[in-house]
Amino acid sequence: MAPPFPNEPAGIHVQTAIPGPKSEALRARHARVQDARTVHFYQDATRSRGNYMVDVDGNTILDLYGHIACVPLGYNHPALLEAWRGGRFDWAAGYRPALGIAPPAEWVSIVEGALSRVAPRGLSQLVTVTTGAEAVENAIKTAFVRHARKRRGGAPPSAEDLALTMLNRQPHTNDMKVISFEGAFHGRSLGALSATRSKAIHKLDFPAFDWPVVPFPANRFPLDENTAYNAEIEARSLDAVRALLASDPQIAAVIIEPIQGEGGDRHASPAFFRSLRTLTTERELTFIVDEVQTGAGGTGRFWAHEGWDLPEPPDIVTFSKKMQLGGYYLRPELFPAEPWRIFNTFLGDPIRGAQLEVIIEVMERDDLIGNVGRTGETLVTELRGLQSRFPGVFSQARGAGTYAAIDARDPATRDAVVRGLQTLGVEAGGSGDRSIRFRPALVFEDRHVHEAIERFEHVARRLA
Ligand SMILES: Cc1ncc(COP(=O)(O)O)c(C=O)c1O
């Protein structure tokens, strides 16, 4: 059992509308300078604790969303505050270094220590950046470097190649492609956006690479009642990948999320992912597993792909969110032969690395992944109960660990559920067009599940 979070609030406490008057006053100020339309409410950072956010109006709000899956230890975990106050982060506080130029010695201890302890099996090299999109961009660049090296048979680029590169007219190179899946989300930067397929509004008006997309075999739940359907859509998706690989030698990589996050909590089976690994291995293509949202424990494993029993590891695993840093792990032979090809100014952020070191220590000490597994079982069982009590409102309860979701009957009902929960002091988020997703901290426990489900019931009674 994980120890209870010290001094966590006893439960939800709502004393104003959410967002309340102080949040709305702040939004008015904020909106004069930044786009504040997406803000749910303004948080009182220092008073928030454990699984509870406190907002500026004094409401205590149970957090199921975790700043879009980014809060591993809940709010203000004592280990992080003690590390901060005890001076453990002093070396990272005085300036922000360019980590590729003059990194502090402590950085080396972090990457060879905590960051190597959690490395996916077989992936001993690490690139750090700042965000998920940057991680994906650089992972894709790494795959292209590998593909071009293979095409040139190891020879260096010609003078003509280099000249045409400066005109954005590289022969062959501009035709290289990455396969991604319908509903995928891999980030919003210009390169990653060509692999993102979740919503048109994310992509509208931005030039894109002409890369192929194949259906994602979104399994229907419960799995044991839908085996034939699920097997059929997985076979169709694999056939689509096979056809592309057979017809286009310029495909360099396949990128996929273990569970589609933004796209609506869509799951596929381990067997499907094993087949993708086999197909990409056979053709020496780069298999990129995007664990930006699934990584760092939320699925009941440190990396979601650990549950696939792969014949060999992915080539690249990207991360960000709960890892605090963006980056990717990769097989050593994929590293570009020349320096400077995968590079930027910061190459990560030492203070985030220092926090991550503490986070990983607490995860190990308190067996937080075990906690996620146990709480996740309660959560999915309770979500199934909810959908059987309100079959006209909810369906498709599903999850791995506490990375869980339930569907509402249509997009309008989903939005009404999320709004209704917020009014009752529960911070929730949607995914896809009708799912409500759970991305709580790793310190989420059964009592929080029961408190959340009670609020779901309340909302469902009004919508049934
Ligand atoms: C699977 C996945 N990849 C990439 C990203 C992009 O990460 P970021 O928003 O940090 O750029 C996200 C963000 O939600 C994601 O869920």
The ligand as an ORCA input file, in Angstrom:
! r2SCAN-3c Opt
* xyz 0 1
  C       0.659     11.089    -27.392
  C       1.068     12.532    -27.446
  N       2.119     12.898    -28.195
  C       2.536     14.170    -28.250
  C       1.883     15.164    -27.552
  C       2.372     16.588    -27.646
  O       2.916     16.988    -26.429
  P       3.100     18.543    -26.099
  O       1.732     19.110    -25.909
  O       3.944     18.558    -24.871
  O       3.803     19.155    -27.265
  C       0.784     14.843    -26.762
  C       0.064     15.886    -26.017
  O      -1.045     15.718    -25.582
  C       0.361     13.485    -26.706
  O      -0.692     13.118    -25.966
*
